Amino acid sequence: MSLLSRLNTPGPKRLLALDGGGIRGAITLGYLVELEKILRERYRKPDFRLCDYFDLIGGTSTGAIIASGLAIGMSAVEISELYQVLGGRIFGQKKGLFQRLSAKFKIDALESELTKIFGDMTLASERIRTGLCIVTKRADTGSTWPLTNHPEAKYFKYNKDILLREAVRASTAAPTYFEPEAIEVGKGQVGAFVDGGVSMHNDPSMMLFLMATLRGFPYHWSTGADQLLLTSIGTGTWPQESTVADVTDNKLWDWAGDVINLLMNDAKEMHHLLLQYLSQSPTAKPIDREIGDLSQDLLGGRAALHYLRYDAVLTQEALSKIGFGHVDATSLHEMSAAENRGVLAEIGAAAAQIDLQRDHFPAVFDPA
């Protein structure tokens, strides 16, 4: 079956959304390896890949690297093993002190590794085996760009020749960490792109839901708890708390980072709220102490999707419950700490053993 036929064939559809978070993408891969194992056992196919299950895979930043690897047919195990090498090289080449006015890390290693993985594949490449969405931010216009490989997308004729490695590189160009990526976008235009994480969609779940259902996008998939499955996987979460003294003592340069974190966390929580409000969700968690997990709320009285959200909690208490109480939780929060990639993968695997339940994936969504 051709990609276009797969995307346009009626019936239940499955979406996979992968968060940004730098080296903490190793947590995501811990979940994906376990999910791939579950599906291989269910279908009794030892070579079954996640691209055989999910009809649309989307990611932001580090999630874009993983999503693109899955979409071209790499197994979760292969990407996880690659990630251990990749993380050390990407975050291991810091610029010299006087070179850091534009970005903290050298771009050479990232570009080299992406070239090894994706070569000269474009968004139109036939090697992309399922629907793909790479979320990035066009900084010169302030617009969020969800780059997709759907041949009938409105701007595909302009974007189809964008190299996959360039699209991924754009989505990972976190300000202060890496320099922006300039990409030719058609009609002689060049755009300056930065990390999709500085949009509202560091967690791309809502973007994928909108892409799958809004008329302006080409997918036009049906809604319903038995028609649309959205699986969302994070890169670790923890309470965002500071002391009053710390906040009131903030300097101008402190606020630069703090405001970004505040906005990103608000966007993530709003996405969870809306998706739980719209869905049937066996993984629903409390949004806050006032509205709870929305289990008694359903917008319109009919579920628009079956929503699953998985994320490892990086607090000392939560780590202790899964056997990692000896690890300093706060040391895991920095997204460029490449030395943590091994233990992050182990934490993701351990959390997945508990969180991923086989009955979370109803039989109605089994591939035909």
Residue frames relative to the residue before (quaternion, step in Angstrom):
aa qw qx qy qz dx dy dz
M 1.0000 0.0000 0.0000 0.0000 0.00 0.00 0.00
S 0.4353 -0.6917 0.5088 0.2705 3.57 -0.91 0.90
L 0.6575 -0.5030 0.3768 0.4155 3.56 -1.27 0.38
L 0.6667 0.5090 -0.3128 0.4457 3.60 0.86 -0.94
S 0.6397 0.5167 -0.3280 0.4650 3.59 0.99 -0.80
R 0.6428 0.5236 -0.3258 0.4544 3.57 0.97 -0.85
L 0.7035 0.4785 -0.2711 0.4502 3.57 0.87 -0.95
N 0.7472 0.4109 -0.2151 0.4760 3.59 1.08 -0.70
T 0.5152 0.6445 -0.4251 0.3721 3.61 1.22 -0.19
P 0.4582 -0.6888 0.4802 0.2915 3.64 -0.78 0.95
G 0.5243 0.6296 -0.4782 0.3163 3.53 -1.28 0.41
P 0.7197 -0.4367 0.3066 0.4442 3.59 -1.28 0.19
K 0.1432 -0.7929 0.5902 0.0489 3.56 -1.04 0.86
R 0.2576 -0.7724 0.5730 0.0934 3.52 -1.20 0.75
L 0.1121 -0.7994 0.5900 0.0153 3.57 -0.83 1.08
L 0.1139 -0.7720 0.6226 0.0580 3.57 -1.13 0.72
A 0.0735 -0.8070 0.5859 -0.0111 3.58 -0.69 1.17
L 0.1053 -0.8186 0.5647 -0.0028 3.58 -0.80 1.10
D 0.4223 -0.7491 0.4675 0.2048 3.56 -0.67 1.20
G 0.4701 -0.5922 0.5612 0.3367 3.48 -1.43 0.17
G 0.2514 0.7832 -0.5451 0.1617 3.58 -1.24 0.32
G 0.5418 -0.6575 0.4022 0.3354 3.59 1.15 0.51
I 0.8485 -0.1233 0.1021 0.5044 3.55 -1.02 -0.83
R 0.5730 0.5994 -0.3832 0.4069 3.58 1.22 -0.36
G 0.4017 0.6893 -0.4782 0.3672 3.57 1.29 0.16
A 0.5072 0.6362 -0.4166 0.4054 3.59 1.24 -0.31
I 0.5949 0.5484 -0.3575 0.4664 3.60 1.14 -0.60
T 0.6223 0.5499 -0.3250 0.4526 3.57 0.94 -0.93
L 0.6900 0.4947 -0.2798 0.4482 3.54 0.88 -0.98
G 0.5678 0.5729 -0.3849 0.4486 3.59 1.14 -0.53
Y 0.6639 0.4814 -0.2907 0.4929 3.58 1.02 -0.82
L 0.6787 0.5155 -0.3036 0.4260 3.59 0.87 -0.92
V 0.6158 0.5363 -0.3450 0.4627 3.57 1.03 -0.73
E 0.6718 0.4833 -0.2952 0.4775 3.59 0.94 -0.86
L 0.6453 0.5164 -0.3260 0.4590 3.59 0.96 -0.81
E 0.6474 0.5104 -0.3228 0.4649 3.57 0.94 -0.84
K 0.6237 0.5365 -0.3279 0.4643 3.59 1.04 -0.76
I 0.6461 0.5250 -0.3118 0.4580 3.59 0.93 -0.91
L 0.7026 0.4653 -0.2735 0.4636 3.58 0.86 -0.95
R 0.6147 0.5349 -0.3529 0.4598 3.61 1.05 -0.65
E 0.6602 0.4890 -0.3033 0.4828 3.57 1.00 -0.81
R 0.6424 0.5346 -0.3320 0.4373 3.59 0.95 -0.83
Y 0.7908 0.3180 -0.1558 0.4993 3.58 0.84 -0.96
R 0.3648 -0.7673 0.4579 0.2619 3.57 1.36 0.06
K 0.5060 0.5948 -0.4381 0.4453 3.52 0.98 1.00
P 0.2946 -0.8057 0.4848 0.1702 3.63 -0.18 1.22
D 0.7193 0.4099 -0.2508 0.5016 3.61 1.20 -0.41
F 0.3406 0.7603 -0.4924 0.2521 3.59 1.25 0.21
R 0.1615 -0.7910 0.5870 0.0602 3.58 -0.90 0.96
L 0.6202 -0.5627 0.3958 0.3768 3.55 -1.20 0.49
C 0.6008 0.5473 -0.3682 0.4516 3.61 1.15 -0.46
D 0.5990 0.5423 -0.3644 0.4631 3.61 1.24 -0.30
Y 0.6977 0.4550 -0.2549 0.4912 3.57 1.21 -0.50
F 0.7798 0.3376 -0.1784 0.4961 3.57 0.71 -1.08
D 0.3554 -0.7581 0.5190 0.1716 3.55 -0.91 1.03
L 0.7724 0.0920 -0.0704 0.6245 3.58 1.27 -0.35
I 0.0420 -0.7871 0.6150 -0.0232 3.55 -0.70 1.16
G 0.0167 0.8200 -0.5699 0.0508 3.57 -0.72 1.06
G 0.0097 0.8126 -0.5823 0.0224 3.53 -1.13 0.64
T 0.2652 -0.7280 0.6121 0.1583 3.49 -1.32 0.48
S 0.8525 0.0592 -0.0559 0.5163 3.57 -1.01 0.88
T 0.8194 -0.0104 0.0139 0.5729 3.63 -0.60 -1.00
G 0.5992 0.5613 -0.3502 0.4509 3.58 1.17 -0.58
A 0.6107 0.5497 -0.3495 0.4503 3.60 1.16 -0.57
I 0.6043 0.5396 -0.3533 0.4679 3.59 1.08 -0.69
I 0.6976 0.4720 -0.2698 0.4665 3.56 0.82 -1.04
A 0.6517 0.5270 -0.3168 0.4441 3.59 0.90 -0.93
S 0.6790 0.4897 -0.2942 0.4612 3.58 0.91 -0.90
G 0.6248 0.5290 -0.3335 0.4675 3.57 1.05 -0.72
L 0.6557 0.4970 -0.3069 0.4784 3.57 0.93 -0.87
A 0.6735 0.5307 -0.3009 0.4173 3.59 0.91 -0.93
I 0.7006 0.4254 -0.2843 0.4974 3.62 1.10 -0.53
G 0.6753 -0.5546 0.2758 0.4004 3.57 1.24 0.32
M 0.4292 0.6716 -0.4950 0.3459 3.59 1.18 0.25
S 0.4437 -0.6688 0.5179 0.2959 3.56 -1.11 0.64
A 0.6281 -0.5326 0.4016 0.4008 3.56 -1.23 0.39
V 0.6196 0.5409 -0.3390 0.4568 3.59 1.06 -0.71
E 0.6459 0.5226 -0.3183 0.4565 3.59 0.93 -0.88
I 0.6850 0.4723 -0.2913 0.4721 3.58 0.88 -0.92
S 0.6278 0.5411 -0.3388 0.4453 3.58 1.00 -0.77
E 0.6622 0.4872 -0.3016 0.4829 3.59 0.96 -0.85
L 0.6443 0.5183 -0.3117 0.4680 3.57 0.99 -0.83
Y 0.6348 0.5729 -0.3185 0.4091 3.55 1.00 -0.90
Q 0.6199 0.5533 -0.3478 0.4344 3.57 1.05 -0.71
V 0.6715 0.4534 -0.2810 0.5143 3.57 1.10 -0.72
L 0.6546 0.5539 -0.2953 0.4213 3.53 0.91 -1.04
G 0.6665 0.5344 -0.3062 0.4200 3.57 0.87 -0.98
G 0.6667 0.5102 -0.3016 0.4519 3.54 0.96 -0.86
R 0.6876 0.4823 -0.2858 0.4615 3.56 1.00 -0.80
I 0.6762 0.5063 -0.3028 0.4413 3.57 0.92 -0.90
F 0.7926 0.2955 -0.1508 0.5115 3.57 0.83 -0.97
G 0.5618 0.6183 -0.3813 0.3958 3.55 1.25 0.26
Q 0.6938 0.4499 -0.2656 0.4956 3.59 1.26 -0.29
K 0.0216 -0.8114 0.5832 -0.0308 3.56 0.17 1.28
K 0.4936 -0.6409 0.4981 0.3124 3.53 -1.14 0.64
G 0.5956 -0.5489 0.4443 0.3829 3.52 -1.29 0.36
L 0.7256 -0.4737 0.2863 0.4088 3.54 -1.23 0.53
F 0.7542 0.3997 -0.2202 0.4721 3.61 0.87 -0.93
Q 0.6202 0.5227 -0.3485 0.4698 3.59 1.30 0.06
R 0.5922 0.6535 -0.3336 0.3331 3.59 1.24 -0.28
L 0.4046 0.7241 -0.4792 0.2870 3.58 1.20 0.19
S 0.7369 0.3796 -0.2250 0.5120 3.61 1.16 -0.52
A 0.7937 -0.1253 0.1196 0.5832 3.61 0.95 -0.82
K 0.5420 -0.6641 0.4289 0.2851 3.54 -1.18 0.71
F 0.8027 0.2616 -0.1092 0.5248 3.59 0.98 -0.87
K 0.5247 -0.6076 0.4974 0.3288 3.54 -1.22 0.61
I 0.4239 -0.7312 0.4845 0.2259 3.54 -1.01 0.84
D 0.4884 0.7138 -0.4158 0.2811 3.60 1.20 -0.49
A 0.6842 0.5013 -0.2989 0.4373 3.58 0.83 -1.00
L 0.6505 0.5131 -0.3164 0.4621 3.59 0.94 -0.88
E 0.6791 0.4875 -0.2998 0.4596 3.59 0.84 -0.94
S 0.6409 0.5330 -0.3196 0.4506 3.58 0.99 -0.82
E 0.6897 0.4765 -0.2843 0.4652 3.58 0.89 -0.92
L 0.6489 0.5072 -0.3258 0.4643 3.61 0.98 -0.75
T 0.6187 0.5332 -0.3367 0.4685 3.59 1.10 -0.67
K 0.6294 0.5320 -0.3311 0.4595 3.60 1.01 -0.78
I 0.7120 0.4623 -0.2639 0.4578 3.57 0.94 -0.87
F 0.8383 0.2538 -0.0818 0.4756 3.56 0.72 -1.10
G 0.2980 -0.7913 0.4969 0.1953 3.59 1.24 -0.15
D 0.7387 -0.3679 0.2982 0.4796 3.57 -0.89 -1.00
M 0.2606 0.7658 -0.5404 0.2317 3.59 1.12 0.59
T 0.2231 -0.7480 0.6098 0.1371 3.56 -1.10 0.74
L 0.6938 -0.4429 0.3438 0.4519 3.57 -1.28 0.00
A 0.6831 0.4690 -0.2817 0.4838 3.59 1.22 -0.41
S 0.3883 0.7615 -0.4588 0.2426 3.59 1.25 -0.01
E 0.4551 -0.6850 0.5049 0.2621 3.56 -1.02 0.85
R 0.5593 0.6010 -0.3922 0.4150 3.59 1.25 -0.16
I 0.5712 0.5275 -0.3961 0.4885 3.60 1.27 -0.14
R 0.2447 -0.8579 0.4445 0.0812 3.53 -0.26 1.33
T 0.7845 0.1812 -0.1161 0.5816 3.60 1.22 -0.16
G 0.6886 -0.4420 0.3431 0.4612 3.57 -1.25 0.00
L 0.0714 -0.8024 0.5925 -0.0061 3.57 -0.97 0.89
C 0.0202 -0.7729 0.6342 0.0074 3.54 -1.09 0.80
I 0.0938 -0.7762 0.6231 0.0185 3.56 -0.79 1.10
V 0.2207 -0.8031 0.5446 0.0986 3.56 -0.53 1.20
T 0.1168 0.7761 -0.6115 0.1005 3.54 -0.78 1.07
K 0.3800 -0.7153 0.5472 0.2110 3.54 -1.33 0.26
R 0.2550 -0.7516 0.5884 0.1543 3.57 -0.76 1.02
A 0.2842 -0.8324 0.4561 0.1354 3.53 -0.09 1.35
D 0.6551 0.5315 -0.3376 0.4175 3.62 1.03 -0.62
T 0.7459 0.3057 -0.2148 0.5514 3.60 1.23 -0.29
G 0.4428 -0.7178 0.4347 0.3159 3.59 1.27 -0.23
S 0.5645 0.6240 -0.3749 0.3891 3.60 1.24 0.21
T 0.4229 -0.6687 0.5503 0.2666 3.54 -1.20 0.64
W 0.1409 -0.7993 0.5825 0.0449 3.57 -0.86 1.02
P 0.1023 -0.7656 0.6321 0.0625 3.60 -0.59 1.12
L 0.1727 -0.8145 0.5488 0.0746 3.57 -0.11 1.28
T 0.0293 -0.8236 0.5654 -0.0332 3.57 -0.67 1.11
N 0.4163 -0.7093 0.5151 0.2413 3.56 -1.23 0.51
H 0.3808 0.7153 -0.5078 0.2924 3.62 1.18 0.25
P 0.4438 -0.7385 0.4382 0.2562 3.62 -0.56 1.12
E 0.7200 0.4304 -0.2539 0.4816 3.60 1.15 -0.45
A 0.3663 0.7228 -0.5012 0.3038 3.59 1.24 0.30
K 0.6444 -0.5866 0.3394 0.3542 3.56 -1.04 0.84
Y 0.8017 0.2682 -0.1324 0.5175 3.58 0.92 -0.86
F 0.3257 0.7762 -0.4916 0.2231 3.58 1.24 0.27
K 0.6211 0.5599 -0.3542 0.4186 3.60 1.00 -0.72
Y 0.6895 0.4335 -0.2790 0.5088 3.60 1.19 -0.47
N 0.7588 0.4178 -0.1961 0.4596 3.58 1.05 -0.80
K 0.5020 0.7140 -0.4065 0.2702 3.57 1.21 -0.42
D 0.7084 0.4512 -0.2671 0.4724 3.60 1.12 -0.55
I 0.4162 0.6775 -0.4935 0.3524 3.60 1.24 0.16
L 0.4522 -0.6843 0.4988 0.2801 3.55 -0.83 0.96
L 0.5446 -0.6362 0.4365 0.3289 3.56 -0.95 0.90
R 0.6512 0.5207 -0.3218 0.4487 3.58 0.97 -0.82
E 0.6452 0.5110 -0.3252 0.4656 3.60 1.09 -0.65
A 0.6311 0.5231 -0.3309 0.4675 3.57 1.03 -0.76
V 0.6626 0.4893 -0.2991 0.4818 3.58 0.96 -0.87
R 0.6331 0.5310 -0.3246 0.4603 3.56 0.97 -0.87
A 0.6356 0.5267 -0.3259 0.4608 3.60 1.01 -0.82
S 0.6850 0.4990 -0.2843 0.4481 3.57 0.92 -0.92
T 0.7178 0.4314 -0.2427 0.4896 3.59 1.19 -0.51
A 0.4993 0.6840 -0.4147 0.3329 3.61 1.27 -0.02
A 0.0467 -0.8362 0.5463 -0.0098 3.56 0.53 1.21
P 0.4810 -0.6710 0.4764 0.3023 3.62 -0.73 1.01
T 0.7884 0.2228 -0.2824 0.4990 3.52 -1.07 1.07
Y 0.6881 0.4366 -0.2895 0.5021 3.62 1.16 -0.43
F 0.8014 0.0023 0.0449 0.5964 3.58 0.88 -1.00
E 0.5540 -0.6094 0.4542 0.3397 3.54 -1.22 0.53
P 0.6033 -0.5614 0.4138 0.3868 3.63 -1.15 0.54
E 0.3605 -0.7112 0.5649 0.2125 3.54 -1.31 0.43
A 0.2383 -0.7577 0.5929 0.1328 3.59 -0.81 1.03
I 0.0039 0.8108 -0.5821 0.0615 3.59 -0.70 1.12
E 0.4048 -0.6750 0.5593 0.2602 3.56 -1.03 0.84
V 0.1344 -0.8437 0.5192 0.0220 3.58 -0.62 1.14
G 0.7043 -0.4495 0.2573 0.4855 3.59 1.22 0.35
K 0.8213 0.2026 -0.1931 0.4971 3.52 -1.28 0.56
G 0.6723 -0.5303 0.2872 0.4294 3.57 1.08 0.73
Q 0.5173 0.6471 -0.4111 0.3803 3.59 1.27 0.12
V 0.1294 -0.7426 0.6500 0.0962 3.51 -1.24 0.63
G 0.1651 -0.7944 0.5797 0.0744 3.56 -0.88 0.97
A 0.3268 -0.7116 0.5846 0.2123 3.56 -1.20 0.58
F 0.0833 -0.8442 0.5294 -0.0132 3.56 -0.40 1.27
V 0.0897 -0.7694 0.6310 0.0419 3.53 -1.16 0.76
D 0.7926 -0.3585 0.2427 0.4293 3.50 -1.40 0.19
G 0.4771 -0.6807 0.4842 0.2731 3.56 -0.91 0.96
G 0.5423 0.6454 -0.3836 0.3770 3.57 1.25 -0.33
V 0.6628 0.4719 -0.3242 0.4826 3.62 1.17 -0.31
S 0.5217 0.5333 -0.4473 0.4932 3.55 1.26 0.45
M 0.6770 -0.4399 0.3687 0.4606 3.58 -1.24 -0.37
H 0.7253 0.4900 -0.1984 0.4410 3.57 1.28 -0.26
N 0.1281 0.7618 -0.6135 0.1637 3.58 0.74 1.02
D 0.6578 0.2751 -0.2235 0.6645 3.53 1.28 -0.54
P 0.2136 -0.8462 0.4751 0.1122 3.63 -0.24 1.21
S 0.3089 0.7974 -0.4824 0.1898 3.61 1.25 0.17
M 0.7014 0.4576 -0.2806 0.4689 3.58 0.77 -1.00
M 0.6088 0.5478 -0.3525 0.4528 3.58 1.04 -0.71
L 0.6714 0.4853 -0.3096 0.4668 3.61 0.91 -0.85
F 0.6263 0.5269 -0.3420 0.4617 3.59 1.00 -0.77
L 0.6654 0.4907 -0.2994 0.4763 3.60 0.94 -0.88
M 0.6497 0.5197 -0.3174 0.4551 3.57 0.95 -0.87
A 0.6842 0.5055 -0.2871 0.4403 3.57 0.98 -0.83
T 0.8201 0.3285 -0.1148 0.4543 3.59 1.05 -0.74
L 0.6272 0.5530 -0.3591 0.4145 3.64 1.05 -0.58
R 0.5566 -0.6457 0.4139 0.3194 3.58 -1.04 0.76
G 0.6147 0.5751 -0.3556 0.4062 3.60 1.12 -0.53
F 0.6614 0.4322 -0.2880 0.5411 3.56 1.26 -0.39
P 0.5756 -0.6745 0.3547 0.2965 3.61 -1.09 0.54
Y 0.5550 0.6693 -0.3888 0.3046 3.62 1.18 -0.35
H 0.0232 -0.8557 0.5154 0.0410 3.61 0.89 -0.95
W 0.2460 0.7885 -0.5239 0.2078 3.58 0.94 0.87
S 0.5490 -0.6333 0.4463 0.3136 3.55 -1.13 0.72
T 0.3512 -0.7119 0.5649 0.2252 3.54 -1.17 0.62
G 0.4059 0.6789 -0.5465 0.2750 3.54 -1.31 0.41
A 0.5862 -0.6065 0.4104 0.3466 3.58 -1.11 0.67
D 0.7207 0.3751 -0.2407 0.5310 3.59 1.24 -0.36
Q 0.6641 0.5048 -0.2946 0.4662 3.58 1.28 0.16
L 0.8051 0.1685 -0.0530 0.5662 3.60 1.06 -0.71
L 0.0684 -0.7786 0.6238 -0.0008 3.56 -0.72 1.15
L 0.0414 -0.7917 0.6095 -0.0048 3.58 -0.75 1.08
T 0.0776 -0.7825 0.6178 0.0011 3.55 -0.64 1.20
S 0.0682 -0.8095 0.5826 -0.0245 3.57 -0.66 1.16
I 0.0543 -0.8120 0.5811 -0.0092 3.59 -0.83 0.99
G 0.2844 -0.7997 0.5169 0.1115 3.54 -0.79 1.10
T 0.4696 -0.6665 0.5142 0.2661 3.53 -1.39 -0.04
G 0.7456 -0.3494 0.1999 0.5311 3.55 1.15 0.63
T 0.0207 -0.8013 0.5974 -0.0238 3.54 -0.98 0.87
W 0.0475 0.7753 -0.6284 0.0427 3.56 -1.22 0.54
P 0.6137 -0.5538 0.3924 0.4033 3.61 -1.14 0.48
Q 0.3061 -0.7483 0.5633 0.1705 3.56 -0.91 0.95
E 0.2170 0.8008 -0.5181 0.2079 3.57 0.10 1.29
S 0.0323 -0.7620 0.6467 0.0090 3.54 -1.14 0.77
T 0.5181 -0.6043 0.4821 0.3660 3.55 -1.21 0.31
V 0.6302 -0.5258 0.4086 0.3992 3.56 -1.23 0.47
A 0.6396 0.5418 -0.3223 0.4399 3.57 1.00 -0.85
D 0.6431 0.5255 -0.3268 0.4510 3.59 0.99 -0.83
V 0.6862 0.4907 -0.2871 0.4538 3.57 0.90 -0.95
T 0.7060 0.4627 -0.2808 0.4568 3.59 0.82 -0.94
D 0.6804 0.4671 -0.2867 0.4865 3.58 1.25 -0.35
N 0.3737 0.7554 -0.4713 0.2597 3.60 1.29 0.04
K 0.2850 -0.7172 0.6124 0.1713 3.52 -1.14 0.81
L 0.7278 -0.4216 0.2953 0.4532 3.58 -1.27 0.18
W 0.6964 0.4760 -0.2824 0.4568 3.59 0.88 -0.91
D 0.5922 0.5563 -0.3693 0.4510 3.60 1.16 -0.48
W 0.6603 0.5266 -0.3066 0.4389 3.56 0.98 -0.89
A 0.5515 0.6283 -0.3989 0.3769 3.61 1.07 -0.64
G 0.7362 0.3859 -0.2246 0.5086 3.57 0.89 -0.92
D 0.6538 0.5478 -0.3212 0.4114 3.57 0.94 -0.87
V 0.6498 0.5173 -0.3277 0.4503 3.58 0.94 -0.84
I 0.6270 0.5294 -0.3371 0.4615 3.61 0.98 -0.80
N 0.6671 0.4993 -0.3033 0.4622 3.58 0.91 -0.91
L 0.6361 0.5324 -0.3302 0.4505 3.58 0.98 -0.82
L 0.6867 0.4796 -0.2849 0.4661 3.58 0.89 -0.94
M 0.6513 0.5150 -0.3212 0.4554 3.61 0.96 -0.82
N 0.6646 0.4954 -0.3059 0.4683 3.58 0.96 -0.81
D 0.6313 0.5214 -0.3325 0.4681 3.58 1.02 -0.75
A 0.6418 0.5216 -0.3223 0.4605 3.58 0.98 -0.85
K 0.6554 0.5152 -0.3125 0.4553 3.58 0.93 -0.90
E 0.6826 0.4842 -0.2937 0.4618 3.59 0.87 -0.93
M 0.6373 0.5202 -0.3325 0.4612 3.59 1.03 -0.73
H 0.6270 0.5263 -0.3374 0.4648 3.59 1.02 -0.74
H 0.6519 0.5032 -0.3213 0.4675 3.59 0.92 -0.88
L 0.6388 0.5372 -0.3250 0.4447 3.57 0.93 -0.90
L 0.7060 0.4703 -0.2742 0.4530 3.57 0.76 -1.04
L 0.6844 0.4860 -0.2979 0.4546 3.59 0.89 -0.87
Q 0.6467 0.4823 -0.3257 0.4931 3.60 1.05 -0.65
Y 0.6194 0.5483 -0.3217 0.4606 3.59 1.14 -0.70
L 0.7280 0.4412 -0.2188 0.4770 3.56 1.12 -0.74
S 0.7840 0.4357 -0.1319 0.4220 3.54 1.16 -0.58
Q 0.4096 -0.5504 0.6374 0.3507 3.39 -1.56 -0.12
S 0.0881 0.8415 -0.5188 0.1225 3.60 -0.45 1.15
P 0.2473 -0.7921 0.5415 0.1347 3.60 -0.38 1.19
T 0.6923 0.4472 -0.2809 0.4917 3.59 1.24 -0.20
A 0.3050 0.7942 -0.4884 0.1941 3.61 1.26 0.15
K 0.0998 -0.7883 0.6068 0.0207 3.56 -0.97 0.95
P 0.6325 -0.5395 0.3773 0.4081 3.60 -1.14 0.49
I 0.3807 -0.7040 0.5549 0.2270 3.56 -0.95 0.91
D 0.7332 -0.2080 0.1333 0.6335 3.54 1.04 -0.89
R 0.6948 -0.5017 0.3175 0.4060 3.58 -1.27 0.11
E 0.6217 0.5576 -0.3412 0.4315 3.57 1.23 -0.27
I 0.8142 0.2519 -0.1222 0.5086 3.61 0.75 -0.98
G 0.3921 -0.7526 0.4623 0.2572 3.59 1.24 -0.16
D 0.7437 -0.4174 0.2985 0.4285 3.57 -1.18 -0.63
L 0.4731 -0.7100 0.4035 0.3307 3.60 1.33 0.19
S 0.3106 0.7775 -0.4999 0.2215 3.61 1.17 0.39
Q 0.7048 0.4109 -0.2563 0.5184 3.59 1.23 -0.43
D 0.6576 0.4705 -0.2984 0.5072 3.57 1.31 0.13
L 0.1128 0.7729 -0.6193 0.0797 3.56 -0.99 0.82
L 0.3853 -0.7543 0.4861 0.2151 3.56 -0.43 1.24
G 0.8383 0.1449 -0.1325 0.5086 3.57 -0.72 1.07
G 0.4954 -0.6984 0.4027 0.3234 3.58 1.28 -0.06
R 0.7358 0.3049 -0.2076 0.5679 3.59 1.29 0.06
A 0.4485 -0.7025 0.4841 0.2663 3.56 -0.80 0.99
A 0.3284 -0.7584 0.5360 0.1724 3.57 -0.89 0.97
L 0.8045 0.0160 0.0134 0.5936 3.57 1.25 -0.37
H 0.3973 -0.6224 0.6059 0.2961 3.51 -1.43 0.13
Y 0.0783 -0.8505 0.5187 -0.0381 3.56 -0.35 1.32
L 0.0500 -0.7857 0.6164 -0.0139 3.55 -0.89 1.05
R 0.0134 -0.7942 0.6074 -0.0129 3.58 -0.85 0.98
Y 0.0348 -0.7949 0.6050 -0.0313 3.55 -0.82 1.11
D 0.1941 0.7642 -0.5982 0.1428 3.55 -0.97 0.88
A 0.3996 -0.7057 0.5326 0.2421 3.57 -0.98 0.83
V 0.3356 -0.7312 0.5605 0.1963 3.57 -0.99 0.87
L 0.1922 -0.8127 0.5461 0.0667 3.56 -0.64 1.17
T 0.3660 0.6570 -0.5669 0.3363 3.52 0.45 1.31
Q 0.6571 -0.5231 0.3553 0.4102 3.58 -1.19 0.42
E 0.6541 0.5224 -0.3102 0.4507 3.57 0.97 -0.87
A 0.6881 0.4834 -0.2839 0.4608 3.58 0.86 -0.97
L 0.6482 0.5141 -0.3225 0.4599 3.58 0.98 -0.79
S 0.6168 0.5538 -0.3421 0.4425 3.58 1.03 -0.74
K 0.6549 0.5431 -0.3097 0.4244 3.58 1.00 -0.83
I 0.7547 0.3339 -0.2066 0.5256 3.61 1.15 -0.50
G 0.6813 -0.5505 0.2759 0.3958 3.57 1.21 0.50
F 0.6484 0.5086 -0.3255 0.4637 3.58 1.22 0.33
G 0.2066 0.8217 -0.5040 0.1678 3.56 1.08 0.71
H 0.6151 0.5638 -0.3376 0.4357 3.57 1.25 -0.44
V 0.6251 0.5344 -0.3356 0.4595 3.60 1.26 -0.27
D 0.4277 -0.6835 0.5295 0.2637 3.59 -0.95 0.91
A 0.4133 -0.7533 0.4559 0.2323 3.58 -0.40 1.26
T 0.6794 0.5068 -0.3143 0.4276 3.59 0.84 -0.90
S 0.6031 0.5729 -0.3611 0.4215 3.60 1.13 -0.51
L 0.6600 0.5290 -0.2981 0.4424 3.59 1.24 -0.38
H 0.5541 0.6719 -0.3718 0.3214 3.57 1.24 -0.31
E 0.6229 0.5590 -0.3499 0.4207 3.61 1.04 -0.70
M 0.3893 -0.7774 0.4516 0.2004 3.58 -0.66 1.14
S 0.7133 0.4253 -0.2761 0.4839 3.63 1.19 -0.17
A 0.4652 0.6812 -0.4476 0.3452 3.62 1.25 0.20
A 0.2010 -0.8428 0.4906 0.0930 3.55 0.29 1.32
E 0.5915 0.5957 -0.3707 0.3971 3.59 1.11 -0.56
N 0.6451 0.5330 -0.3170 0.4464 3.60 1.25 -0.31
R 0.4537 0.7498 -0.4318 0.2136 3.58 1.19 -0.34
G 0.6382 0.5366 -0.3361 0.4380 3.60 1.03 -0.69
V 0.7138 0.4332 -0.2637 0.4830 3.57 0.78 -0.98
L 0.5955 0.5577 -0.3677 0.4462 3.62 1.09 -0.59
A 0.6408 0.5120 -0.3199 0.4742 3.58 1.00 -0.80
E 0.6522 0.5074 -0.3100 0.4702 3.59 1.01 -0.81
I 0.6361 0.5172 -0.3243 0.4719 3.58 1.02 -0.78
G 0.6446 0.5198 -0.3182 0.4617 3.59 0.95 -0.85
A 0.6586 0.5087 -0.3055 0.4628 3.58 0.96 -0.87
A 0.6692 0.4994 -0.2974 0.4629 3.58 0.95 -0.90
A 0.6559 0.5000 -0.3088 0.4737 3.60 0.96 -0.84
A 0.6395 0.5415 -0.3204 0.4418 3.58 1.02 -0.81
Q 0.5981 0.5733 -0.3566 0.4318 3.58 1.05 -0.73
I 0.7092 0.4304 -0.2406 0.5039 3.57 1.09 -0.74
D 0.7515 0.4586 -0.2255 0.4172 3.57 0.78 -1.07
L 0.7109 0.4581 -0.2686 0.4610 3.59 0.90 -0.90
Q 0.0343 -0.7960 0.6038 -0.0249 3.55 -0.57 1.20
R 0.5471 -0.6569 0.4086 0.3196 3.56 -0.88 0.96
D 0.6952 0.4769 -0.2960 0.4489 3.60 1.00 -0.71
H 0.4568 0.6534 -0.4624 0.3880 3.59 1.27 0.14
F 0.7252 0.3746 -0.2005 0.5419 3.58 1.24 -0.51
P 0.2409 -0.8305 0.4851 0.1299 3.61 0.15 1.31
A 0.6213 -0.5820 0.3931 0.3475 3.53 -1.17 0.68
V 0.5586 0.6133 -0.3954 0.3944 3.60 1.15 -0.53
F 0.7058 0.4406 -0.2640 0.4879 3.60 1.20 -0.45
D 0.3703 0.7062 -0.5152 0.3141 3.59 1.18 0.29
P 0.5109 -0.6494 0.4555 0.3312 3.63 -0.89 0.85
A 0.5560 -0.6252 0.4355 0.3321 3.55 -1.07 0.75
